[in-house]
Amino acid sequence: MSETETKAPAVAGYGAAHRLPAVDSVLFIGFGGPTEPSQIMPFLRNVTRGRGVPDERLVQVEHHYMEVGGKSPYNELTEAQRQGVEAWLAAQGHALPVYCGMRNWDPYLKDEIARMNADGRQHAVGVILAAHRSEVSWERYAEDVHEAIKANRGQGPIVSHVTAYYGHPRFLEANAQRIEEATGYRRGAWPRNVPIVFTAHSIPVSLSRGAPYEADLWVSAAGVARILGAPDWEIAWQSRSGDPRTPWLEPDVNDVLRRRAAEGASEVVVQAIGFLSDHVEVLFDLDIEARTTATELGLKVHRAGCVNDHPEFIALIGEEVLATYDRFSA
């Protein structure tokens, strides 16, 4: 896989005639989340700053967090991924430190860049914690690395990002195994009357035009269904927000469940393949809202987990890190 590079101004002199420093670290780039009730509203204001989201909506979302435990499990789940990759690399004889910076909450990217500077890191493999590419995920995450370096007076490591892994065999395998775990059904013997509904975060239609987001998701969903031998599957959307007059990607997962029940389905598998961890949007939108819809319909729902720290996902990231390491060590 090829990589894109984010160069700090302090090392911008590297060019075709200059060898880049060897990879000496890894940087996870995540979204972040509040870890206690008092942090929820400050976090939401941080995420929505400049977007004109009314307070009534923020209070509504705050209730979502309270209904799933008063915090987000995002940071904890991401830390498990970070530790998993660091341990995997060490087991391969490459004890590279794995840092993790968040876009919207502590540990902030700018603070992790400062820590990397203090540790003397010069070249990191950047891992964007989103499998599918859109302006609000990959492009914004990469730009935030630039901003974090700027916030450190232009001092920071070169960051060579691994490419998107939405179709990587290990990513597909991890998702397929999560579905098998949740349902008890196995590949090669998948019941024809049990459809799989893959979900992802909806985005405005205007942002989806010309972006690879939907195409990436189709590759992931089709790949997992192919592994399982599941003939009946589709993609639905969840977690839409903002002005209700603005068109967003549809259909909503709740509408799909209603249609499936009307068509005679008695059970459905739902998996949030568009997310890497079971954080608040997955827990509330699927385990509470969608499950309530299914219960009202008399529809049995198997909710399969996200990849989280599945060994296949950990190995995927580890192998991509080593591929970048080897590229700059040859």
N, C-alpha and C positions, 0 to 999 in steps of 0.2 A: 504494500500500500504506500501511496505517496503521502507526504506531510506538507502542511503549510507552516510558515515560520513567523513568529511574532518577535521582532527585534526591539530591544530597549535602545533608546537613543545613545546610551553610554557605550554600546558595542556596535553601533551602526556602521563602523568602518569595515566590517567583514564583507567580502565580496567574492567574486569568482576566483580571484587570485589569493584569497586568504582562507585558511582552513578554520572552520568553526570549531570552538572548543568541544571536547567530548561531552557526551551526555553525563550529567552527574546527579540527576534528580528527576522526580516525577511531580507534576502538579495536576491534581484533580480540580476541576472547575464546576462548582455546583450552584444550586439555587438557594439553599439555606432554609431554615425554618425556626420558629420560636420553640424554646424548650421548657417554658413554664407559662401559666396563664397571664401573668403580668406583661409578658413580652408580645402577646398576640396582636394587640392593637398597634403598638409601635412598629411591629413587623409589617402589618398590612398597610400602614401609612407609607412605610418605606417602599414597598413593592409598587404601590399605586401612585406614588408622587408624580405630579404633573399630568396625570391622566384624567383629572376631573371626576373621579369616582365619588359619589355622594356618601356621606357618613352613614346613611341608612343601610347602604349596601355593605359597608365595612362591618357594621354591627351584626348584620345577617351572617356574614362569613365568620365573624368571631364566634357566633353560636355554633357553627359547624365544628370549629376546633374544640369547643367545650364538649360537644356531643361525642367526640372521639378521644376524650381524655385530657383536654385542656392544654395540649401541646402538639407539636408535629414530631413524628418519628423520623423525619427526613435526615437530620444531622446524625442521629444514632445509626440509621441504616447505611448512610454514606460512610460513616467511620468504620463500619464493619467491612464495607467494600475496600476502603483504603487499607485497613490492616490486612485484609485478605491478599491484596495485590502485593503489598510490601513483603509479606511472608512468602508468597509464591516466588517473587524475584530472589529473595534470599536463598530459597531452596534450590534455585537454579544457579547459585553461585554469583549472583549480582545483587549485592546488598545496597540497592539504591533507596534513599529516603523518599517517601511519598508524602508530599504536602497536600493540603486540601484547603482551598479558598472558596468562599461563598459570595454570590453576587448580592444577596439581600440581607444577610444576617451574619452574626459572628460564628466562626472566624471569617472575617471579610477578606476578600482577595488582596486588598492593599496591605493588610497586616501580614498575610502569608508571604507576599512579595518582600516585605520588610524583613521577615524572618529568614527568607531565603538569601537575601542580601547579607544579613548578619552571619549566616552560615557559609558564605562564600560561594554560593551556587551560581554557575555561569550558564548552564544549558539544561533546560528541563524538557521532558516529554509532556506535552499538555494533553489531558484527557477530559474532553467535554462530556459531562454526565447527562447526555441526551443522545438517544440512538438515531433520531430522525431529524432531518435538517429543515429549518425554517428561519425566517428573519428573527423571530423572537427566541430561538434557541441557539443554534450554532453561530449565526452572525453576531448576535448580541453578546454571547458568551466570549467570543474571541475579542470583540471590541472592549469588553470589560477588563480583559487582561491588559490591553493597551492603557486603559484608564488607570488601572492599579499601578502600573509602572510609572505613569505620569505623576500619580499622587506620591510617588517615592522619588520625586525630583529627577525623573528619567532614569533612575537606577533600577536595574532588574535583569534577570537572566533572559537569554534567548529562549523562546518557547516554541518548540516544534510539535504541532498538534497531530495526533493520529487522525486518520480519516474516519468518516462515519462507518459504523459497524452494523447497520440495520439488517444487512443480508449475510453477515458472517455466520458460517455454519455453527459455531459455538453459541452465538446469540440465539439462533433458531432452536438449537438443541436445548438450551436452558429453559426457554419458554415452553417448548413441547413437554419437557419433564415436569414443569410446574403444573401443566394441565393434567398430565397423568396422575400426579400426586393428589390433585384436588378432586378428581372424578373417579379414580379407580379403573378407568378405561385405559386400554393400552393400544399402542400403534399396531397397525396391521389388523386390528379387530375392532376398529372404531364403529359404534352403532350408527347406522345411517340416519336414524331418526333423532339424533342429538346434535343440533347445530352449535357451532362456536361463534360467539359474537366478540370480536376483538374491538377494544375501545382505545381511543386516544384523545388527547386534549383538543377540543375544537378551537379553531382560530377564525378570525374574520375572513370571509371569502376573498376580500380584496388583498389580504396578505398571502393567501394560498395561490393566487394567480402567478404563474411563472416560477413558483418555488417547488422544490422537489419533495416537500413534506408528504403529500398524499401518495405520491409514487413510492417513496421510501416505505411507507406503512403497508402498502399493497405487497411489496416484496417480502416484508417481514411476515405478514399474515399468511400469504400464500405459501411461504416456505415452511411455517410451522404446521399448517394444515396438511401439506404434502408429507411431512415427516410422520404425522399421526395417521394419515390415510383418511382424513375427515372430509367427506365430499360436500358438506353443507356448512358454509361459513360466510361471514360478512364483516364489514367494518362499520362501527357506530361511533358516535362522538359524545363527549361528556365535558363537564366543567366549563361550559360557556358562561361568559359574564359580559358586563358592559351594556351599552344602550340596546334595548330589545329591538329597536328599529333597524339596527345594523345586521345585515345578513352574515351568519356564521355557518360553518360546515355542518351539514345535517346528513342523516337523521340522528336525533338524540337517542341514547341507549334505551331510555324509558319507552320511547315510541316504538323502537324495534321489538322490545319485549311484548308490548301490546299487540303488535302485528303478528309476532310468532305465536302468541297464545291464540289469536283469532284464527290462525292457519292450522291449529290443532296440535302444536308442540306441547309436550307435557314437561319437558326439562330442557334447559339451555345451559351452555357453558359461557361464562363471561370472563374475559381476561383483558386487563389494561396493558396491552402490549406496547402502548406508546409511552409508558413510564418505566423507569428502572427500579423503583422501589415503592413499597406500599405506604405512601405517605397520606396526608390528610385528604387530598382530592380523591384518591382511590378509596380510602376508608369511608368517607362520607357519601360521595356520589354513587358508589357501587354497593358498599356493605350496608348502607342505611337507605338512601333514596331508591336505588334500583331494586334492592331486595324488598322494600316495602311495596313497590309497584308489582313485583313478581308475586308476592304473597296475596295481594288483592286479586290477582289473576288466577291464582291456584297453580302457578308455574314454579317448578323446582329449578333453582339456580345453583350451579356449581361455580363459585368464584375462585378462579385460579390466581395464585400469587404472581407478582412481578418477579423479575430475575433476582432482585436483591443481591445477596452474596453467594449465589449459586456457584459451585466450583467451575462450571463451564464458563460462566461470565468472568470469573476471576482469572481463569487461564487465558481467555480471549484478550483481556486488557494486558495481562502480563506478557503475552506473546507479541502484542503490538508495541509495547514499550521496548522489548528486546530488539525488535526489528528496527526501530528507530535508533536504539543504542548502537547496534551493529553498523548502521549506515554511517554514523559519525565516528566510528572507531576503526574503520577499515584502513 
